[in-house]
Amino acid sequence: MEPIIELTHVSKTFHAQNGEVEALRDISLSIEKGDIFGIIGLSGAGKSTLVRCLNLLEKPTDGEVVVNGNSLMSLSNKQLRKERQRIGMIFQHFNLLMQRTVLDNICFPLEIAGVKKSEARKRALELLEVVDLSEKAKAYPAQLSGGQKQRVAIAGVMAMKPECIVLDEPTAMLDPNGRKEVIRTVHELNRVEGITMVLITHYMEEVVDADRVIVMDDGHIVMDGTPKEIFSRVEELKQYRMDVPQVTELAWELQKKGIPLPDGILRKSELLDALVPILKEE
Ligand code: ADP
């Protein structure tokens, strides 16, 4: 595997009115190309600061950020602007222009980047197809559900042909259906277009299918592994006041009552597969 982003000994200290805040403490991390990389942790753990350091939207106080082998800290502003386009960003607020149609929302960044109007329109229509919203091209954002708005925002970021998309709580404002739609789109773009996805979320279910998950606490990475490895360590997660997926919690409770279930059950189907033989034996 090849890393797309590497952080080495990255620290970030904010000088706030009421003193210093160490948001990141000596973080070393490598994100592999093509991965879906989940980041979980309580509010204030440093997750947003970490992802903002990935493209130097936030400049680390210390350490090095390397994207595709280029050290970002040594680039000129112009070079940095170019490098930044490789990493798209999506936030919990949808970042759409309310006065423009869905199609124009996607064309807009392209036109600013100097793409010809007809070319921009063609690419925007293709992207709308990719996020399964072709029929909404002429609608205005106010006419869309939250999940649809976020998918338009994702299509807008895709227009710049990023290699990696960082999503900072993209589902925080959405209902369960909207959340599912957005996560499905993230997986689809990862699978079909090979885009590396870095996903911050408070919903543990949303990282169950990630390739790798890190847990952040107080500026540190305190856990790092596959979802199965991470959610096998329920006691430890609870010490960090973290949740686990509902089905993992249920399996863990059953284990504590003496039902011999394996660790790290992440899906309902896994729980059923493990439970049914036990129930049949009794
Ligand atoms: P998370 O995304 O995990 O909620 P953040 O990265 O937003 O955490 O914040 C980490 C810590 O850094 C928090 O204590 C937060 O208050 C502080 N922080 C973040 N941004 C700033 C800023 N611009 N100025 C001062 N403190 C900040």
Residues whose N, C-alpha, C, O or C-beta is under 5 A from the ligand:
A	BS01	ADP	F14 A16 V21 A23 L42 S43 G44 A45 G46 K47 S48 T49 L50
